[in-house]
Amino acid sequence: MKKVPFAPQLLALCATALLAGLTGFAPSANAQTITLPPNGDNQRSEVTQYIGAIANIHVRYNSPNVTGPNGEDRRGNIWGDVVPYGLTDLGFGMGPTSPWRAGANENTVITLSHDMQVEGKLLPAGAYGFHLIPQENGPWTAIFNKNSEAWGSYAYSASEDALRVNVSPRAHEHTEWLTYDFIDRQPNAALLAMRWEAIEVPIRFEVPDITDLYLQQIRRDLSGGNGFAWQAHEQAAQFCLHNKTNLEEALVWAENAVSMPFIGEANFTTLKTKADVLQALGRSDEAKAALNKAIEHPSAQAGAIHQYGRQLLSRGEKDEALRIFTYNHERYKGAWPTHVGMMRGLSATGDYKNALKHAKLALEQAPDPLNKSSLEQAIKKLENNQDVN
């Protein structure tokens, strides 16, 4: 393992440079009082990625490039040379050996807004000095250290590690400037990659129980000014429905949207949401009563009732779907898209002859090429006694 030369006479002025242009000098306590260019022209960079709408990961780093400070081409010499494999004796600092600072100059710092799992291991919210131990073969070690204010790895102490995880480097197209980027994003997770020269090191961050984070925020929102609108309570109930969670509280929110004094409003949207929550709770009779109120309410438009009929079909409730489509057709006197609903309801129950009649009437009303094309295909199926659903 290589030892970096160290000149004791420089102690009064600075910490030593790291390896071959990756860093510059660290200023002494009283030295720098003005703003100067970054050491070694390793420019500071930052990237932030939100996971969902609440949690986020922030990375602050200094970015060296493959081309050396004197213009030398260091391709093929970054890993194992400019950045040695394993731990390194920096010749100065806490010692005796240190990991790589995963960048240049000051610490690379990764800040988590919330507790997260990193490669499956829990890391509390906070700011961490980020370091890597590269290996010529096998996995690398990613280190999250509680000291996030250090200059590089000189003051690194393993006793302050908050978490170590193994990560697997992989080949990647040439990246001149060391870069951190989020290369995959999921509703509850993000994949951070460190890229430099021909290597990429991915690290997975995941927010455990992100649904619970949203619920906590929803409760805060509803306790403030946002809670003075029925739409907010209805949206809160819909969130629980979509995620199949917290249904008892969702019913409270749904009822608030319908009838809360000075806020609630009984309309198709709120009544149907209440019905859906009751159905999800297994309270079918109450759900049906709420749904009938929703469908019969003056605010129930033909398109909304039609979509409910489609929902019933998707659940396999063919007869009930046909009843809803028939009600919609009679209430709105054959207006678009009630003939489409009749086509679907009759087709689902095997009455292809009458379904075909409604399909042809719907085709005459179709408002755009997409609907026309869909209905033309449906007509061909019905002519061959095939279901269109």
NORKA-V258534 format. One record per residue. N is the residue number from 0. RES is the residue in one letter. SS is DSSP state (a for helix, b for strand, c for the rest). PSI is psi in degrees with one decimal (* if undefined). NEAR is the number of other ideal C-beta (glycine too) atoms within 10 Angstrom. Layout:
n = <N:N>
res = <RES:RES>
ss = <SS:SS>
psi = <PSI:PSI>
near = <NEAR:NEAR>
This chain:
n = <0:1:2:3:4:5:6:7:8:9:10:11:12:13:14:15:16:17:18:19:20:21:22:23:24:25:26:27:28:29:30:31:32:33:34:35:36:37:38:39:40:41:42:43:44:45:46:47:48:49:50:51:52:53:54:55:56:57:58:59:60:61:62:63:64:65:66:67:68:69:70:71:72:73:74:75:76:77:78:79:80:81:82:83:84:85:86:87:88:89:90:91:92:93:94:95:96:97:98:99:100:101:102:103:104:105:106:107:108:109:110:111:112:113:114:115:116:117:118:119:120:121:122:123:124:125:126:127:128:129:130:131:132:133:134:135:136:137:138:139:140:141:142:143:144:145:146:147:148:149:150:151:152:153:154:155:156:157:158:159:160:161:162:163:164:165:166:167:168:169:170:171:172:173:174:175:176:177:178:179:180:181:182:183:184:185:186:187:188:189:190:191:192:193:194:195:196:197:198:199:200:201:202:203:204:205:206:207:208:209:210:211:212:213:214:215:216:217:218:219:220:221:222:223:224:225:226:227:228:229:230:231:232:233:234:235:236:237:238:239:240:241:242:243:244:245:246:247:248:249:250:251:252:253:254:255:256:257:258:259:260:261:262:263:264:265:266:267:268:269:270:271:272:273:274:275:276:277:278:279:280:281:282:283:284:285:286:287:288:289:290:291:292:293:294:295:296:297:298:299:300:301:302:303:304:305:306:307:308:309:310:311:312:313:314:315:316:317:318:319:320:321:322:323:324:325:326:327:328:329:330:331:332:333:334:335:336:337:338:339:340:341:342:343:344:345:346:347:348:349:350:351:352:353:354:355:356:357:358:359:360:361:362:363:364:365:366:367:368:369:370:371:372:373:374:375:376:377:378:379:380:381:382:383:384:385:386:387:388>
res = <M:K:K:V:P:F:A:P:Q:L:L:A:L:C:A:T:A:L:L:A:G:L:T:G:F:A:P:S:A:N:A:Q:T:I:T:L:P:P:N:G:D:N:Q:R:S:E:V:T:Q:Y:I:G:A:I:A:N:I:H:V:R:Y:N:S:P:N:V:T:G:P:N:G:E:D:R:R:G:N:I:W:G:D:V:V:P:Y:G:L:T:D:L:G:F:G:M:G:P:T:S:P:W:R:A:G:A:N:E:N:T:V:I:T:L:S:H:D:M:Q:V:E:G:K:L:L:P:A:G:A:Y:G:F:H:L:I:P:Q:E:N:G:P:W:T:A:I:F:N:K:N:S:E:A:W:G:S:Y:A:Y:S:A:S:E:D:A:L:R:V:N:V:S:P:R:A:H:E:H:T:E:W:L:T:Y:D:F:I:D:R:Q:P:N:A:A:L:L:A:M:R:W:E:A:I:E:V:P:I:R:F:E:V:P:D:I:T:D:L:Y:L:Q:Q:I:R:R:D:L:S:G:G:N:G:F:A:W:Q:A:H:E:Q:A:A:Q:F:C:L:H:N:K:T:N:L:E:E:A:L:V:W:A:E:N:A:V:S:M:P:F:I:G:E:A:N:F:T:T:L:K:T:K:A:D:V:L:Q:A:L:G:R:S:D:E:A:K:A:A:L:N:K:A:I:E:H:P:S:A:Q:A:G:A:I:H:Q:Y:G:R:Q:L:L:S:R:G:E:K:D:E:A:L:R:I:F:T:Y:N:H:E:R:Y:K:G:A:W:P:T:H:V:G:M:M:R:G:L:S:A:T:G:D:Y:K:N:A:L:K:H:A:K:L:A:L:E:Q:A:P:D:P:L:N:K:S:S:L:E:Q:A:I:K:K:L:E:N:N:Q:D:V:N>
ss = <c:c:c:c:c:c:c:a:a:a:c:c:c:b:b:c:c:c:c:c:c:c:c:c:c:b:b:c:c:c:c:c:c:c:c:c:c:c:a:a:a:c:b:b:b:b:b:b:b:b:b:c:c:c:b:b:b:b:b:b:b:b:b:c:b:c:c:c:c:c:c:c:c:c:c:c:c:c:b:c:c:c:b:c:c:c:c:b:c:c:c:c:c:c:c:c:c:b:c:b:c:c:c:c:c:c:c:b:b:b:b:b:c:c:c:b:b:b:c:c:b:b:b:c:c:b:b:b:b:b:b:b:b:c:c:c:c:c:c:b:b:b:b:b:b:c:c:c:c:c:c:c:c:c:c:c:c:a:a:a:b:b:b:b:b:b:b:c:b:b:b:b:b:b:b:b:b:b:b:b:b:b:b:b:b:b:c:c:b:b:b:b:b:b:b:b:b:b:b:b:b:b:b:b:b:b:c:c:c:a:a:a:a:a:a:a:a:a:a:a:a:a:a:c:a:a:a:a:c:a:a:a:a:a:a:a:a:a:a:a:a:a:a:c:c:c:a:a:a:a:a:a:a:a:a:a:a:a:a:c:c:c:c:c:c:c:c:a:a:a:a:a:a:a:a:a:a:a:a:a:c:c:c:a:a:a:a:a:a:a:a:a:a:a:a:a:c:c:c:c:c:a:a:a:a:a:a:a:a:a:a:a:a:a:c:c:c:a:a:a:a:a:a:a:a:a:a:a:a:a:a:c:c:c:c:c:c:a:a:a:a:a:a:a:a:a:a:a:c:c:c:a:a:a:a:a:a:a:a:a:a:a:a:a:a:c:c:c:a:a:a:a:a:a:a:a:a:a:a:a:a:a:a:c:c:c:c:c:c>
psi = <135.8:143.3:128.5:131.2:146.5:130.0:109.3:-29.7:-12.4:-3.7:-39.9:-20.5:-37.0:166.2:158.2:157.9:152.9:-132.3:125.9:54.4:-1.4:-33.2:173.5:-158.6:145.4:129.2:145.6:172.4:-33.6:11.9:-61.8:117.7:3.5:164.2:122.9:163.8:155.4:145.8:127.2:14.2:25.9:92.3:144.1:138.7:154.2:145.6:137.8:136.8:126.9:143.0:108.4:-147.1:2.6:-60.9:151.9:159.3:130.3:131.5:124.9:127.3:165.5:134.4:103.9:166.3:165.9:-40.0:128.2:168.9:-22.8:15.3:5.0:142.4:115.1:18.4:136.5:-6.5:4.5:-55.3:123.0:-10.4:-76.9:-45.0:103.9:154.2:150.3:-162.0:154.0:138.1:107.5:-8.2:0.8:148.9:-157.8:-34.4:-174.1:-25.2:154.1:155.8:177.3:141.0:-0.5:34.8:-147.5:166.1:-127.4:174.9:142.4:128.5:127.1:124.3:128.0:130.1:-26.4:163.8:137.4:161.5:126.8:115.1:39.4:-0.8:137.5:133.2:119.8:157.5:146.0:-179.2:135.8:137.6:129.0:130.4:157.6:146.4:97.9:152.0:146.0:-36.4:143.1:-176.4:153.9:164.5:123.0:130.2:129.1:109.6:141.5:-19.7:101.9:5.3:6.7:163.8:102.2:-140.8:8.0:-39.1:11.5:135.1:123.4:-24.6:-17.3:6.5:130.6:-31.2:141.6:135.1:152.6:136.7:153.6:111.6:155.9:158.5:146.6:155.8:157.5:130.3:110.0:-49.5:130.7:128.8:139.0:132.0:150.0:110.4:-6.9:137.6:126.8:166.8:-27.9:11.4:161.3:148.5:113.9:134.6:131.3:124.1:133.3:140.1:-117.7:23.8:142.8:133.8:104.1:144.1:125.6:130.0:132.3:138.4:112.9:141.6:48.7:-27.3:-39.0:-35.3:-43.3:-41.8:-41.7:-42.5:-37.4:-44.1:-40.0:-43.1:-44.0:-21.3:-10.5:-155.4:-29.7:-20.4:-3.9:33.5:133.5:-28.7:-36.6:-41.4:-39.6:-41.2:-37.2:-43.0:-40.2:-36.4:-44.7:-39.8:-47.1:-36.0:2.3:51.3:156.9:42.3:-31.9:-44.4:-32.9:-36.9:-36.8:-45.6:-39.7:-41.1:-37.9:-42.9:-30.7:-45.8:6.2:129.7:134.1:-5.3:-48.6:152.8:120.3:113.7:179.8:-43.6:-50.3:-40.7:-38.4:-38.1:-43.2:-43.7:-41.3:-38.1:-42.9:-40.8:-42.2:-27.8:-2.0:12.9:70.4:-42.4:-44.3:-37.0:-41.8:-39.9:-43.1:-36.3:-39.4:-38.6:-39.7:-45.7:-35.9:-7.5:143.8:-24.3:-6.2:110.9:160.4:-41.0:-39.0:-42.9:-39.3:-44.3:-33.9:-40.3:-40.7:-39.0:-41.9:-41.6:-41.3:-23.5:0.2:9.3:75.6:-46.6:-42.2:-36.7:-43.5:-37.2:-43.5:-43.3:-38.8:-44.1:-44.2:-42.0:-42.2:-40.5:-40.7:15.8:46.1:12.7:158.5:135.0:36.9:-30.1:-33.9:-43.3:-43.9:-40.4:-46.8:-43.9:-45.0:-39.7:-40.6:-29.9:6.4:4.4:76.5:-31.5:-51.4:-29.8:-38.1:-39.2:-45.9:-32.6:-39.6:-37.7:-38.7:-36.9:-36.2:-25.4:-11.6:126.3:-8.9:163.4:-34.7:-45.8:-38.1:-46.1:-42.2:-41.4:-36.3:-40.1:-38.0:-40.7:-42.4:-41.2:-45.6:-35.1:-22.7:19.0:46.0:142.8:141.7:-2.9:*>
near = <9:11:10:15:8:14:8:9:6:13:12:8:11:16:21:20:23:28:16:18:20:23:25:20:17:22:15:12:5:6:11:12:6:4:5:7:9:14:18:20:14:24:15:13:16:10:14:12:17:13:24:18:11:14:21:16:23:14:21:20:26:24:20:28:19:20:14:16:14:6:6:12:9:16:12:11:15:19:17:14:13:19:23:19:16:14:17:21:16:24:15:19:19:17:12:9:16:23:24:25:27:26:28:27:25:22:26:27:19:25:16:21:16:16:15:23:16:23:17:8:11:11:18:12:11:15:17:24:27:26:25:22:21:19:15:9:5:8:13:21:16:23:23:24:24:14:16:19:10:21:19:28:26:19:19:26:14:14:8:17:17:15:16:17:18:12:19:12:18:11:7:16:7:10:18:14:14:24:15:25:14:17:12:11:12:13:10:17:17:22:16:23:19:25:20:25:20:17:18:19:21:17:22:17:21:18:25:13:11:21:18:12:19:20:19:12:13:22:13:11:15:18:9:9:9:15:19:12:14:21:13:20:27:23:17:27:27:18:17:23:18:9:14:9:14:20:17:9:16:25:20:15:27:29:19:22:28:22:14:16:6:5:16:17:16:16:17:19:20:26:25:25:26:28:24:21:26:22:17:15:14:9:15:11:8:16:19:14:14:24:20:13:17:25:20:13:15:7:13:22:13:18:14:15:24:21:13:23:28:16:14:19:21:10:10:9:15:18:11:17:24:22:14:23:29:16:18:27:22:10:14:18:8:15:14:17:24:27:24:27:29:25:29:27:29:24:26:22:15:11:16:19:10:15:25:20:15:25:27:14:17:25:18:10:16:18:9:8:8:9:16:15:11:16:22:12:12:25:18:12:17:24:11:8:12:11:14:21:14>
